[in-house]
Amino acid sequence: MDQLDLAIQATAMNAPGGMKGLAQKMGVNHQTLINKCNPNSETHRLTLREAMAMMLNTGDVQILEVLASELGYTVEPKASRAAKDLMAAVLSANAEHGDVGRAIQDAFADGRLTPREVAKVRDEVGEAKAALDALLDTVVTLHKERTVG
């Protein structure tokens, strides 16, 4: 039994409502899910889409964490990037957009474009993208909170 098998089994067994409740949420046969989550079963295997459905229905991402670890990555929730306040996220995105414009204006002020100026523009665009991602995460989080809660 490897870490992935253990994560699959634990996710299913610790699901709210147990495996039976999880099977109902996923729209699969209870016994089939038991077989697919049994690390000793050679005939039944969980598909990637079923693993995703398990994680979405339980909120337990240990399967993803094992996969990421095996591939040399770590898992960080997007929500951690989300700004706590929508207005702060909007203002941050606007400020970063302004920084991009200033970097481009400065770069072309003397009529030449140096590698250092290109790097500065690239950095500012990266920061603007991150700010826009945080803004989007904030909006999506607010939408989920208001439609679920």
RAMOUR-V123202 format. One record per residue. RES is the residue in one letter. SS is DSSP state (hx for helix, st for strand, lp for the rest). Layout:
# RAMOUR-V123202
RES;SS  RES;SS
This chain:
# RAMOUR-V123202
M;lp  D;lp  Q;hx  L;hx  D;hx  L;hx  A;hx  I;hx  Q;hx  A;hx  T;hx  A;hx  M;hx  N;lp  A;lp  P;lp  G;lp  G;hx  M;hx  K;hx  G;hx  L;hx  A;hx  Q;hx  K;hx  M;hx  G;lp  V;lp  N;lp  H;hx  Q;hx  T;hx  L;hx  I;hx  N;hx  K;hx  C;lp  N;lp  P;lp  N;lp  S;lp  E;lp  T;lp  H;lp  R;lp  L;lp  T;lp  L;hx  R;hx  E;hx  A;hx  M;hx  A;hx  M;hx  M;hx  L;hx  N;hx  T;hx  G;lp  D;lp  V;lp  Q;hx  I;hx  L;hx  E;hx  V;hx  L;hx  A;hx  S;hx  E;hx  L;lp  G;lp  Y;lp  T;lp  V;lp  E;lp  P;lp  K;hx  A;hx  S;hx  R;hx  A;lp  A;lp  K;lp  D;lp  L;hx  M;hx  A;hx  A;hx  V;hx  L;hx  S;hx  A;hx  N;hx  A;hx  E;hx  H;hx  G;hx  D;hx  V;hx  G;hx  R;hx  A;hx  I;hx  Q;hx  D;hx  A;hx  F;hx  A;lp  D;lp  G;lp  R;lp  L;lp  T;lp  P;hx  R;hx  E;hx  V;hx  A;hx  K;hx  V;hx  R;hx  D;hx  E;hx  V;hx  G;hx  E;hx  A;hx  K;hx  A;hx  A;hx  L;hx  D;hx  A;hx  L;hx  L;hx  D;hx  T;hx  V;hx  V;hx  T;hx  L;hx  H;hx  K;hx  E;hx  R;hx  T;hx  V;hx  G;lp
